[in-house]
């Protein structure tokens, strides 16, 4: 270094939090790059305390000189909730860069006067926990104990959808659904505990283990020695949120799945037996109401049973999807005739399709009022379509049936009861392979 040259100071900027990140090979080059998705300045949770372990922190470095860098994450008032330590080693160039890199060790080219991105993940142990919403500062610590703020992020509280009957039905249609979520808060000094749970139904077994139904929690948990004080207000309102929005890294909780392969296999066996029993339409509708997993091919935020369409009609089901699509479902019976001998569409199926077409016509002409009759906010609906579920695959020519399903693939689609059973069978096989 020339005598009059000034030492170069390492510049650091915290850019935000990534939803996902990975190190991948850059095409055919012997080099790697960061693939970063969902860079954002805010994290949201449904209740607190919330776990930040596993969160991807994105940094930019310029003129990296230090071999050790330490960062602290603190609230505005200075309370520290965690941090990370980064070690760096200079490697002479040119060099062959590896095709892969681990989360703990990555090899990055640092241009002399350019910025380089790196992603670091908050450790699982010790856990990094936030006790509530607020503004969090990312501070670079210097050897003399001082600190330099290099960025910030916000933590917010979001209220989940109410756990209505329509929401519960939608949750039960999701194969990833949870039966219950459990949380244990404890004091590190006196080991006093607060045990809470939420579920689709109350659990006598969990309550025998000392877990308290979330809505029955007190306003706060204070341990016997007084060292731990936790505000339980958000947990008391919203502990049920993961049941329909499973995100295992988001909360310090334990999860109990709703479905297992064996229980779903029993449901499928009952369904197949029912299909051969020559029952009335209402029986099949009730079975699907009791087992919404049969509608799993329609991702749902809400599932409504017998929703009114103004005062004119009632659909059998209505499914409101996360993509703001409203799907109106008409259920017939497994014995509904689908095809004529010549392969044309049979009259009973035509009647069902015409019924759905009339529903759609009412919604097209009186959209706001018709949605209001279903108690659905019009802003939550972008597209509206219909589905007819009728008949069986067997007894029909395969080519004719395939052509019929292909023809009915526009605004009104058609499924047989065997399609529902086949979808459930595929899910069972997938769960058994896991």
ABEGO torsion letter per residue (X at the ends): XBAABBBBBBBBBBAEBBABBBBBBBEABBBBBBBBBGBBABBBBABOBBBABGBBBBBBBBGBABABBBBBBBBAAGBBAEBBBBBBBBBBOBBBBBABBBAABBBBBBBAABBBBBBBBBBAOBBBBBAEBEBBBBBBBBAAGBBBBAEBBBBBBBBBBBBBAAAAAAAAABAABBABBBBBBBBAAAGBBBBBBBBABBBAAAAAAGBBBAAABBABBBBAAGABBBBAAAAAAAAAAAAABBBAAABBBBBBBABBAAAAAAAAAAAAAAAAAGBBAAAAAAAAAABAAAAAABBBABBBBGBBBEAABBBABBBBBAAGBBBBBBBBBAABBABBAAGBBBAAAAAAAAAAAAAAAAAAABAAAAAAAAGBBAAABABBBBBBBBEBABGBBAAAAAAAAAABABABBBBBAAAAAAAAAAAAAAAAAX
